[in-house]
Amino acid sequence: AAPGGAMAPPSGAMARARAVLASDVDDPEDLQLALAALEREMAQDADATALASKAASAEMAAQESLRQELRVRLAALREEAAALLDGLLLRSSSTSSGAGKVAPHACGGDAVEEALGEAERPASPASAVAEEMGGGGSAPSTPRAEMSDAEERIEVATSLGMDTGAAEEQLASLRKMLSVRVVWGSTVKFCLLPMRTSYELMLRQVCGRFGLASDAPLQLCWPEVGETIVIDGQATWEECLQRRGLTERPGRIELGIVGQPP
Protein backbone atom coordinates (compact mmCIF):
# COMPACT_ATOMS: atom_id res chain seq x y z
CA ALA A 1 0.00 0.00 0.00
CA ALA A 2 1.06 3.61 -0.56
CA PRO A 3 2.05 5.82 2.42
CA GLY A 4 -0.68 7.78 4.17
CA GLY A 5 -3.41 5.28 3.35
CA ALA A 6 -3.58 6.18 -0.35
CA MET A 7 -4.31 3.38 -2.76
CA ALA A 8 -1.13 2.03 -4.34
CA PRO A 9 -0.98 1.64 -8.12
CA PRO A 10 -1.71 -1.91 -9.36
CA SER A 11 1.18 -4.30 -8.84
CA GLY A 12 2.92 -6.03 -11.72
CA ALA A 13 1.13 -9.30 -10.98
CA MET A 14 -2.25 -7.60 -10.80
CA ALA A 15 -1.67 -5.71 -14.03
CA ARG A 16 -0.61 -8.92 -15.75
CA ALA A 17 -3.69 -10.78 -14.45
CA ARG A 18 -5.99 -8.04 -15.71
CA ALA A 19 -4.32 -8.02 -19.13
CA VAL A 20 -4.66 -11.81 -19.43
CA LEU A 21 -8.31 -11.72 -18.38
CA ALA A 22 -9.01 -8.94 -20.91
CA SER A 23 -7.54 -10.94 -23.79
CA ASP A 24 -9.88 -12.00 -26.59
CA VAL A 25 -8.74 -15.63 -26.21
CA ASP A 26 -8.20 -17.45 -22.91
CA ASP A 27 -4.68 -18.87 -23.25
CA PRO A 28 -4.19 -21.71 -20.72
CA GLU A 29 -0.49 -21.03 -20.22
CA ASP A 30 -0.97 -17.28 -19.76
CA LEU A 31 -3.78 -17.84 -17.27
CA GLN A 32 -1.74 -20.31 -15.23
CA LEU A 33 1.34 -18.08 -15.19
CA ALA A 34 -0.72 -15.05 -14.19
CA LEU A 35 -2.38 -17.02 -11.39
CA ALA A 36 0.96 -18.30 -10.09
CA ALA A 37 2.49 -14.81 -10.11
CA LEU A 38 -0.53 -13.33 -8.34
CA GLU A 39 -0.53 -16.03 -5.65
CA ARG A 40 3.20 -15.56 -5.04
CA GLU A 41 2.66 -11.84 -4.59
CA MET A 42 -0.29 -12.41 -2.28
CA ALA A 43 1.78 -14.74 -0.11
CA GLN A 44 4.54 -12.14 0.14
CA ASP A 45 2.06 -9.37 0.97
CA ALA A 46 0.49 -11.48 3.69
CA ASP A 47 3.77 -11.31 5.63
CA ALA A 48 4.15 -7.54 5.30
CA THR A 49 3.21 -5.31 8.20
CA ALA A 50 1.75 -2.75 5.79
CA LEU A 51 -1.24 -5.01 5.30
CA ALA A 52 -2.75 -3.59 8.48
CA SER A 53 -3.69 -0.41 6.65
CA LYS A 54 -7.06 0.19 5.02
CA ALA A 55 -5.50 0.71 1.58
CA ALA A 56 -3.66 -2.60 1.83
CA SER A 57 -6.92 -4.36 2.71
CA ALA A 58 -8.48 -2.93 -0.44
CA GLU A 59 -5.53 -4.19 -2.47
CA MET A 60 -5.90 -7.66 -0.95
CA ALA A 61 -9.58 -7.66 -1.95
CA ALA A 62 -8.66 -6.73 -5.51
CA GLN A 63 -6.02 -9.48 -5.61
CA GLU A 64 -8.50 -12.06 -4.32
CA SER A 65 -11.07 -11.01 -6.91
CA LEU A 66 -8.53 -11.43 -9.71
CA ARG A 67 -7.42 -14.79 -8.34
CA GLN A 68 -10.98 -16.10 -8.26
CA GLU A 69 -11.62 -14.94 -11.84
CA LEU A 70 -8.45 -16.66 -13.06
CA ARG A 71 -9.48 -19.86 -11.33
CA VAL A 72 -12.96 -19.70 -12.83
CA ARG A 73 -11.54 -19.24 -16.34
CA LEU A 74 -9.11 -22.15 -15.89
CA ALA A 75 -11.84 -24.41 -14.50
CA ALA A 76 -14.06 -23.64 -17.49
CA LEU A 77 -11.22 -24.42 -19.90
CA ARG A 78 -10.48 -27.71 -18.10
CA GLU A 79 -14.12 -28.74 -18.28
CA GLU A 80 -14.29 -27.97 -21.98
CA ALA A 81 -10.94 -29.68 -22.65
CA ALA A 82 -12.19 -32.82 -20.87
CA ALA A 83 -15.32 -32.83 -23.02
CA LEU A 84 -13.24 -32.39 -26.18
CA LEU A 85 -10.97 -35.29 -25.18
CA ASP A 86 -14.00 -37.48 -24.54
CA GLY A 87 -15.35 -36.59 -27.96
CA LEU A 88 -11.99 -37.31 -29.56
CA LEU A 89 -11.78 -40.76 -27.97
CA LEU A 90 -15.38 -41.53 -28.90
CA ARG A 91 -14.77 -40.55 -32.51
CA SER A 92 -11.53 -42.56 -32.60
CA SER A 93 -13.33 -45.58 -31.19
CA SER A 94 -16.10 -45.41 -33.78
CA THR A 95 -13.72 -44.95 -36.71
CA SER A 96 -10.72 -47.03 -35.62
CA SER A 97 -11.52 -49.69 -38.22
CA GLY A 98 -12.40 -47.20 -40.98
CA ALA A 99 -10.48 -45.84 -43.91
CA GLY A 100 -8.65 -43.28 -41.78
CA LYS A 101 -6.71 -45.86 -39.79
CA VAL A 102 -2.98 -46.00 -40.47
CA ALA A 103 -1.56 -49.44 -41.16
CA PRO A 104 0.02 -50.63 -37.89
CA HIS A 105 3.09 -52.10 -39.52
CA ALA A 106 3.95 -49.21 -41.82
CA CYS A 107 7.72 -48.96 -41.59
CA GLY A 108 9.28 -45.78 -42.93
CA GLY A 109 9.09 -44.69 -46.54
CA ASP A 110 5.90 -43.74 -48.34
CA ALA A 111 3.41 -45.18 -45.83
CA VAL A 112 4.74 -43.15 -42.94
CA GLU A 113 5.29 -40.06 -45.08
CA GLU A 114 1.65 -40.19 -46.18
CA ALA A 115 0.41 -40.60 -42.62
CA LEU A 116 2.50 -37.76 -41.24
CA GLY A 117 1.93 -35.43 -44.18
CA GLU A 118 4.40 -33.19 -45.89
CA ALA A 119 3.57 -29.96 -44.05
CA GLU A 120 5.23 -29.26 -40.75
CA ARG A 121 2.63 -27.39 -38.76
CA PRO A 122 3.77 -26.32 -35.29
CA ALA A 123 0.94 -25.36 -32.94
CA SER A 124 0.90 -22.83 -30.12
CA PRO A 125 -1.37 -23.02 -27.07
CA ALA A 126 -3.15 -19.86 -28.15
CA SER A 127 -3.92 -21.17 -31.62
CA ALA A 128 -5.05 -24.48 -30.16
CA VAL A 129 -7.42 -22.75 -27.78
CA ALA A 130 -8.73 -20.47 -30.51
CA GLU A 131 -9.45 -23.44 -32.73
CA GLU A 132 -10.60 -25.96 -30.14
CA MET A 133 -12.37 -23.70 -27.66
CA GLY A 134 -13.60 -21.02 -30.04
CA GLY A 135 -16.57 -22.91 -31.43
CA GLY A 136 -15.42 -24.03 -34.87
CA GLY A 137 -16.76 -27.51 -34.94
CA SER A 138 -16.40 -29.66 -38.06
CA ALA A 139 -14.49 -32.90 -37.67
CA PRO A 140 -11.13 -33.23 -39.44
CA SER A 141 -11.44 -34.90 -42.84
CA THR A 142 -8.00 -36.42 -43.44
CA PRO A 143 -5.74 -38.75 -41.40
CA ARG A 144 -3.14 -35.98 -40.94
CA ALA A 145 -5.83 -33.48 -39.90
CA GLU A 146 -7.27 -36.00 -37.44
CA MET A 147 -3.84 -36.60 -35.91
CA SER A 148 -3.19 -32.86 -35.68
CA ASP A 149 -6.56 -32.41 -34.01
CA ALA A 150 -5.71 -35.10 -31.44
CA GLU A 151 -2.23 -33.66 -30.80
CA GLU A 152 -3.58 -30.17 -30.19
CA ARG A 153 -6.35 -31.35 -27.87
CA ILE A 154 -3.88 -33.34 -25.77
CA GLU A 155 -1.50 -30.36 -25.60
CA VAL A 156 -4.26 -27.95 -24.58
CA ALA A 157 -5.39 -30.29 -21.81
CA THR A 158 -1.79 -30.75 -20.66
CA SER A 159 -1.19 -26.99 -20.56
CA LEU A 160 -4.19 -26.76 -18.24
CA GLY A 161 -2.53 -29.12 -15.78
CA MET A 162 -4.73 -32.10 -16.64
CA ASP A 163 -3.36 -35.65 -16.47
CA THR A 164 -3.77 -36.95 -20.01
CA GLY A 165 -1.72 -40.15 -19.65
CA ALA A 166 -4.73 -42.48 -19.78
CA ALA A 167 -6.20 -40.62 -22.79
CA GLU A 168 -2.85 -40.82 -24.61
CA GLU A 169 -2.64 -44.57 -23.98
CA GLN A 170 -6.22 -45.14 -25.07
CA LEU A 171 -5.80 -43.01 -28.18
CA ALA A 172 -2.69 -44.96 -29.19
CA SER A 173 -4.56 -48.23 -28.76
CA LEU A 174 -7.59 -47.08 -30.74
CA ARG A 175 -5.53 -45.60 -33.57
CA LYS A 176 -2.95 -48.45 -33.56
CA MET A 177 -0.18 -45.86 -33.31
CA LEU A 178 2.60 -44.63 -31.06
CA SER A 179 1.64 -41.91 -28.60
CA VAL A 180 4.77 -39.84 -27.94
CA ARG A 181 4.88 -37.23 -25.18
CA VAL A 182 7.96 -34.99 -25.23
CA VAL A 183 8.95 -32.87 -22.22
CA TRP A 184 11.38 -29.97 -22.64
CA GLY A 185 11.80 -27.92 -19.50
CA SER A 186 8.27 -26.90 -18.53
CA THR A 187 6.94 -27.32 -22.08
CA VAL A 188 5.14 -30.51 -23.13
CA LYS A 189 4.30 -31.52 -26.69
CA PHE A 190 2.50 -34.56 -28.05
CA CYS A 191 2.82 -36.55 -31.28
CA LEU A 192 0.88 -39.43 -32.79
CA LEU A 193 3.15 -41.54 -34.99
CA PRO A 194 2.63 -44.68 -37.06
CA MET A 195 4.16 -47.78 -35.51
CA ARG A 196 7.78 -48.50 -36.48
CA THR A 197 8.33 -44.88 -37.49
CA SER A 198 12.01 -44.24 -38.14
CA TYR A 199 14.15 -42.11 -35.85
CA GLU A 200 14.52 -39.40 -38.51
CA LEU A 201 10.78 -39.04 -39.04
CA MET A 202 10.11 -39.09 -35.30
CA LEU A 203 12.69 -36.36 -34.75
CA ARG A 204 11.23 -34.29 -37.57
CA GLN A 205 7.78 -34.46 -36.02
CA VAL A 206 9.12 -33.49 -32.60
CA CYS A 207 10.90 -30.47 -34.11
CA GLY A 208 7.69 -29.47 -35.85
CA ARG A 209 5.65 -29.64 -32.66
CA PHE A 210 8.13 -27.31 -30.96
CA GLY A 211 8.14 -24.94 -33.94
CA LEU A 212 11.75 -25.69 -34.87
CA ALA A 213 13.46 -26.43 -38.16
CA SER A 214 13.48 -30.13 -39.02
CA ASP A 215 17.27 -30.27 -38.64
CA ALA A 216 17.39 -28.57 -35.22
CA PRO A 217 20.10 -30.18 -33.01
CA LEU A 218 17.83 -31.67 -30.34
CA GLN A 219 19.19 -34.20 -27.85
CA LEU A 220 16.38 -36.63 -27.10
CA CYS A 221 16.43 -39.02 -24.17
CA TRP A 222 14.23 -41.63 -22.54
CA PRO A 223 14.08 -41.44 -18.73
CA GLU A 224 13.88 -45.07 -17.59
CA VAL A 225 13.86 -46.18 -13.95
CA GLY A 226 17.37 -45.67 -12.61
CA GLU A 227 18.86 -44.44 -15.89
CA THR A 228 18.42 -42.09 -18.82
CA ILE A 229 18.92 -43.49 -22.31
CA VAL A 230 20.16 -41.02 -24.92
CA ILE A 231 18.33 -41.38 -28.24
CA ASP A 232 20.72 -40.23 -30.94
CA GLY A 233 19.94 -42.47 -33.90
CA GLN A 234 17.93 -45.36 -35.31
CA ALA A 235 19.65 -47.98 -33.15
CA THR A 236 18.96 -46.27 -29.83
CA TRP A 237 15.41 -45.41 -30.92
CA GLU A 238 14.72 -49.06 -31.72
CA GLU A 239 16.28 -50.10 -28.41
CA CYS A 240 14.03 -47.66 -26.59
CA LEU A 241 10.90 -49.01 -28.31
CA GLN A 242 11.97 -52.60 -27.66
CA ARG A 243 12.56 -52.01 -23.96
CA ARG A 244 9.21 -50.23 -23.72
CA GLY A 245 7.52 -53.14 -25.50
CA LEU A 246 6.40 -50.97 -28.42
CA THR A 247 8.20 -52.62 -31.33
CA GLU A 248 5.15 -54.48 -32.58
CA ARG A 249 2.27 -52.97 -30.63
CA PRO A 250 0.73 -49.53 -30.12
CA GLY A 251 1.27 -47.65 -26.88
CA ARG A 252 2.56 -44.56 -25.10
CA ILE A 253 6.11 -43.39 -24.47
CA GLU A 254 7.46 -40.26 -22.80
CA LEU A 255 10.69 -38.69 -24.02
CA GLY A 256 12.69 -35.73 -22.81
CA ILE A 257 14.91 -33.13 -24.42
CA VAL A 258 18.17 -32.25 -22.71
CA GLY A 259 18.56 -28.60 -21.72
CA GLN A 260 16.06 -25.75 -21.67
CA PRO A 261 13.91 -24.56 -24.59
CA PRO A 262 14.96 -21.31 -26.30
C-alpha positions, 0 to 999 in steps of 0.5 A: 500500500502507498504511504498515508493510506492512499491506494497504491498503483496496481502491482505487476502481478495484478496488471498482468492478471488483468491483461490476461483476463481482458484478452480475446482468447483465454490462453491456458499457459498465460492464465496459469502463469498469471495465477501463479504470479498473483498467488506468489505476490499475495503470499509475500504481501500477507507477511508484510506489516503494511497489510494492516492499513485500510489501503492494503486491505483494499488491495488484498480484496482486488487481488483475491477477486482477480485470483478467483476470476483466473481460477474460474476461467481455468476451471471452465477451460479444463471442463471444456478440454475434458469434453473435447478429449471425450469426444476425440476418444469416442470418434476414434473408437467409432472410426478405428476400423475405418479408412482413416486408420494407419496401417500398424506395420507401416515402416518408414518410406511412403506409408509413414510419409503419407500418414504424417503429411508433408507440411510441418505445422507447429501449434501454439497453445493460443492457436489451439485454444482459438481453434478448439475452444472457439466454437469451430466444430467440423471434424477433421477430414484427413488422417493428418488433420485427425492426428493434428486435431488429437495432438492439439487437444492433448497439448491444450489439456496438458497446458491446463494441468490435466493428467492426459496419460490415460487418454494418450494410452487409449488413443494410441490403442484405438488408432494403432499408433505410437503416442509420444509425449515430449517434455522440454523444460516446462513445455510438453508436446504430443505426437501421434506416430505410425508404428515402427516410425524411423528415428529421422521421421520421429525427430522431424515431427518433434521439431515441428511440434516445438516450432523448430526447423526439421534439422534442429540439433535436439538431444532426445532421451528416454528417462527409464527407472534408474537411468536415462537413455540417450536417443541419438539415432535409429539404433537407440530409438529401436532399443528404446521401443523394444525395452518399452515393448512398443516394437510391434504394438501400439502404446505410449512413451514419454521422451525428454529433451536435454537442456532448456527450450529457447 
